[in-house]
Amino acid sequence: MSSTTGESVPVGTGHITCDLHSSTVVFSKLSSSYPLKLLSPRVAEHGVAIVYVMSYGGGLVGGDCMQLVVEVGKECKLLLLSQGSTKVFKTRAGNRASTRFRTSSFQPTPSSLSLQAVTTQSMEVTIAPDSALFLLPDPVTCFRSASYTQVQTFHLAGSASIVLLDWVTSGRRFMDEDWDFLRYYSVNEVFVEGRRVVRDVLLLDNSPYDTQTASESCLSNPTTRSPPRTLKDRLAPYSCYAMLLLYGPQTHGVVTDLQAKYRTISIFKRATPERFLWSLTPVDDGKGTVVRAAGVDTEDVKNWFKEVLRGLEAVVGINEYRKAFL
């Protein structure tokens, strides 16, 4: 979608600005450029808007760099969704048309090509008083040899709310690509009135180096040392890991239900791993909640989130919520 203001849009960038006029959310800015695409359908629910964040070609390749700025106006409710998982294709030599910035933090493994580039996405979000952002995309799926970095920063007013879902799958299991990407790095930071309340970092590095500790290395006999453990070895048997953050007054109903559900969990030793695991942790003196989940199948994780977040129907509308977990 071209810029609503008619100005040129830098390659790989997007900007969303919405405000409430009467009972309708209006976009004063909704702009994007290749490979980023933003689409906003009509919404019947008062005070609610939806934007689909997508990419041309159905995925991202090595060297793609996307930067999105989001400004949620006072008393607005904005859902940021996707249509299908964010696919990150394998890195390839050469420059992409969408490459504008290079990151020096990524160090290719000895077996990878020096010309391979990391795929990056960044999001900077400002949420005004009494407004809310519901970031509920489909999971990121990295293909074999892909390298992906994501940095998302959220600035909330004191009465603002956020529901943030950040999750990743093991890849194309039907292609025998189970945790076979090079590197996945995701950072989420949340600030409330300028004070950082959450910083969540996930690094999945498929380094070929031995994962034994230094003490184990010194004490063990080189001839009897176990072979290096791959990322697949370390994350098995699960194929999907997720982090959900809920913060602010518009999430209280869902959080209350989650806390009640969590109190019913019985802990006991099992001979085999559970097919689905989840945990709940309060943050910022109970003002926010972090939920972590892992599942053998991605659909199990998706269906669980769809059910436990159903209380958001009362916040954003039934039809609008259902678009998040199709």
C-alpha positions in Angstrom: 0.0 0.0 0.0 1.4 3.4 -0.9 1.7 6.2 1.6 -1.6 7.9 2.5 0.1 11.2 2.6 1.6 10.9 -0.9 5.2 11.1 0.4 7.9 8.6 -0.7 8.4 5.7 1.6 11.9 4.4 2.2 12.5 0.8 1.1 11.5 -1.8 3.6 9.8 0.6 6.0 6.2 1.0 7.2 4.3 3.5 9.4 0.9 3.1 11.1 -0.7 6.0 12.9 -4.3 5.7 14.1 -6.7 7.9 16.1 -10.2 7.7 17.3 -12.8 9.9 15.6 -16.3 9.6 17.2 -16.4 5.8 17.5 -14.3 5.0 14.4 -10.6 4.3 14.3 -9.1 6.4 11.4 -5.6 6.0 10.0 -3.8 9.2 9.5 -0.9 7.2 8.2 -0.8 3.8 6.7 2.3 3.4 4.5 4.7 0.6 3.5 7.2 -0.3 0.8 8.6 -3.6 -0.5 9.0 -6.1 0.9 6.6 -4.9 3.6 2.9 -4.8 2.9 0.2 -3.4 5.2 -3.5 -4.0 4.7 -6.5 -2.8 6.8 -9.9 -4.3 6.3 -13.2 -2.7 7.3 -14.2 -3.5 10.9 -17.7 -3.2 12.4 -16.7 -3.1 16.0 -16.5 0.5 17.4 -13.1 1.8 18.4 -11.3 -1.2 16.9 -9.0 -1.5 13.9 -7.1 -4.3 12.3 -3.9 -4.2 10.2 -2.4 -7.2 8.5 1.4 -7.1 8.4 2.7 -9.1 5.5 5.5 -9.5 3.0 5.5 -9.8 -0.8 6.2 -13.3 -2.0 5.0 -14.9 1.1 8.2 -14.7 3.1 11.6 -13.0 3.7 15.0 -13.9 2.4 18.5 -13.2 3.5 19.3 -9.5 3.5 15.6 -8.4 3.8 15.3 -5.6 6.3 11.9 -4.3 7.5 11.2 -1.5 9.9 7.8 -0.7 11.2 6.7 2.3 13.3 3.3 2.1 15.0 1.5 4.9 16.9 -1.8 3.9 18.6 -3.9 7.0 19.5 -5.8 7.6 22.6 -8.7 5.1 23.3 -7.9 3.1 20.1 -7.7 -0.7 20.0 -5.4 -1.9 17.3 -4.9 -5.6 16.3 -1.8 -6.4 14.3 -2.2 -9.7 12.6 -0.6 -11.7 9.8 -1.9 -14.1 7.2 0.0 -17.3 7.7 3.3 -17.8 9.4 6.2 -15.4 8.7 8.5 -17.6 6.5 12.2 -16.8 6.6 13.9 -18.4 3.6 17.5 -19.6 3.6 20.3 -17.0 3.3 21.9 -16.5 -0.1 24.9 -14.6 -1.5 24.3 -11.2 -3.0 22.4 -8.0 -2.1 18.7 -7.7 -1.9 16.7 -4.7 -3.1 15.3 -4.3 0.4 18.6 -4.3 2.1 19.3 -0.9 3.6 21.1 -1.7 6.9 23.6 -4.3 7.9 24.0 -5.8 11.3 27.4 -6.6 12.7 26.1 -8.8 15.5 25.6 -11.9 13.4 28.7 -14.0 13.0 28.3 -16.8 10.5 29.4 -20.2 11.4 32.6 -21.6 9.8 30.4 -23.8 7.6 28.3 -20.9 6.3 29.2 -18.6 3.5 30.7 -15.2 4.4 28.4 -13.5 2.1 25.2 -14.8 3.7 23.1 -12.0 5.2 20.8 -12.0 8.2 17.1 -11.2 7.8 15.9 -8.5 10.2 12.6 -7.0 11.4 12.2 -4.2 13.8 9.1 -2.6 15.3 8.8 0.6 17.4 5.4 1.0 19.0 3.9 3.9 21.0 0.6 3.2 22.8 -1.3 6.3 24.1 -3.4 6.5 27.3 -6.5 4.2 27.5 -5.5 2.5 24.2 -4.4 -1.0 23.5 -2.3 -3.0 21.1 -3.0 -6.7 20.4 0.0 -8.1 18.5 -1.2 -11.6 17.6 0.7 -12.8 14.5 1.2 -16.3 13.3 4.5 -17.9 14.3 7.8 -17.3 12.6 9.0 -20.3 10.6 12.7 -20.4 9.6 13.7 -22.6 6.7 17.0 -24.5 6.6 20.1 -22.3 6.8 18.0 -19.2 7.5 19.2 -16.5 9.9 16.7 -14.1 11.5 16.8 -11.2 13.9 13.7 -9.5 15.4 13.7 -6.4 17.7 10.4 -5.1 19.0 10.1 -2.1 21.4 6.9 -0.9 23.0 6.3 2.4 24.8 3.1 2.4 26.9 1.3 5.2 28.7 0.4 4.4 32.3 -3.2 3.4 31.4 -2.4 1.6 28.1 -2.6 -2.1 27.5 -0.7 -4.7 25.4 -1.1 -8.3 24.4 2.0 -9.5 22.7 2.5 -13.0 21.3 5.9 -14.0 20.0 6.4 -17.5 18.9 8.6 -19.6 16.6 8.3 -23.1 15.0 11.0 -25.6 14.3 10.6 -25.2 10.5 9.2 -27.3 7.7 9.1 -30.7 9.5 7.6 -32.4 6.4 10.9 -31.4 4.6 12.9 -32.8 7.5 13.9 -29.3 8.5 13.5 -29.6 12.3 15.3 -26.7 14.1 17.7 -26.7 11.1 18.1 -22.9 10.7 21.3 -21.1 11.4 20.2 -18.5 14.0 17.0 -17.0 15.5 17.3 -14.0 17.7 14.2 -12.2 19.1 14.1 -9.2 21.6 11.0 -7.7 23.1 11.2 -4.7 25.4 8.3 -3.0 27.1 8.4 0.5 28.7 5.7 2.0 30.8 6.0 5.8 31.2 9.6 5.5 30.2 10.4 2.7 32.8 11.4 -0.7 31.4 9.2 -3.4 32.8 10.0 -6.3 30.5 12.9 -7.4 28.5 12.6 -10.8 26.9 15.3 -12.3 24.7 15.3 -15.6 22.9 18.5 -16.8 21.1 18.5 -20.1 19.2 21.9 -20.7 17.7 22.6 -23.8 15.6 26.3 -23.5 16.3 28.3 -26.7 15.5 30.5 -26.1 18.6 30.4 -28.5 21.5 27.9 -27.4 24.2 29.8 -29.0 27.1 30.8 -26.6 29.9 34.4 -25.7 30.4 34.7 -27.9 33.5 33.2 -30.9 31.7 35.7 -30.3 28.9 38.6 -30.3 31.3 37.5 -33.4 33.2 36.4 -35.6 30.4 38.5 -37.8 28.3 38.6 -36.6 24.6 38.1 -40.2 23.5 34.9 -40.6 25.5 33.3 -37.2 25.1 29.8 -37.2 23.7 29.3 -35.6 20.3 28.1 -32.0 20.1 24.4 -31.5 20.7 22.5 -29.8 17.9 19.7 -27.4 18.4 17.2 -30.1 17.5 18.7 -32.3 20.3 18.4 -29.5 22.8 14.8 -28.5 21.9 13.3 -31.9 21.3 10.5 -33.1 21.5 8.9 -29.7 21.0 8.4 -28.0 17.6 7.0 -24.7 18.8 8.0 -22.3 21.6 5.9 -19.2 22.5 6.0 -16.2 24.8 2.8 -14.2 25.6 2.9 -10.9 27.5 -0.2 -9.3 28.9 -0.1 -5.9 30.5 -2.6 -3.2 31.4 -6.2 -2.8 32.5 -7.8 -4.3 29.3 -6.0 -7.6 29.9 -7.3 -8.1 33.5 -10.1 -10.5 32.6 -7.8 -12.8 30.6 -5.1 -12.7 33.3 -7.6 -13.6 36.0 -8.8 -16.7 34.0 -5.2 -17.7 33.3 -4.3 -17.5 37.0 -7.2 -19.7 37.9 -6.3 -22.2 35.3 -2.7 -22.2 36.5 -3.6 -22.9 40.1 -5.3 -26.2 39.0 -2.0 -27.6 37.6 -0.6 -30.6 39.4 3.1 -31.2 39.3 4.4 -34.8 39.3 7.2 -36.8 37.7 6.5 -38.3 34.3 8.3 -41.0 32.4 7.9 -39.1 29.1 7.6 -35.4 28.3 4.2 -33.8 28.2 2.9 -32.9 24.7 2.2 -29.4 25.9 3.8 -27.3 28.6 3.0 -23.8 29.9 4.0 -21.5 32.7 2.8 -18.2 34.2 5.0 -15.5 35.7 3.9 -12.1 37.1 6.0 -9.1 36.2 6.2 -5.5 37.5 4.7 -6.4 40.9 1.8 -8.2 39.2 0.8 -5.5 36.8 1.8 -7.7 33.9 1.9 -11.4 33.2 4.3 -13.5 31.0 3.1 -16.9 29.7 5.5 -19.3 28.1 4.4 -22.4 26.2 5.9 -25.3 24.3 4.2 -28.0 22.2 5.1 -31.0 20.2 2.8 -29.7 17.5 2.3 -26.1 16.5 -1.5 -26.6 16.2 -1.6 -27.6 19.9 0.0 -24.3 20.9 -2.2 -22.3 18.6 -5.4 -24.0 19.8 -4.4 -23.5 23.4 -3.8 -19.7 22.9 -7.0 -19.4 21.0 -8.9 -20.8 23.9 -7.2 -19.0 26.8 -7.3 -15.6 25.1 -11.0 -16.0 24.2 -11.8 -13.4 26.9 -10.5 -10.7 24.5 -13.7 -11.2 22.5 -15.3 -8.9 25.1 -12.6 -6.3 24.4 -12.2 -6.2 20.6 -15.3 -8.0 19.4 -16.1 -11.7 18.6 -15.5 -11.5 14.9 -12.4 -9.4 15.2 -10.8 -11.8 17.7 -11.5 -14.8 15.6 -9.4 -13.4 12.8 -6.4 -13.8 15.0 -6.4 -17.6 15.1 -7.8 -18.8 11.8 
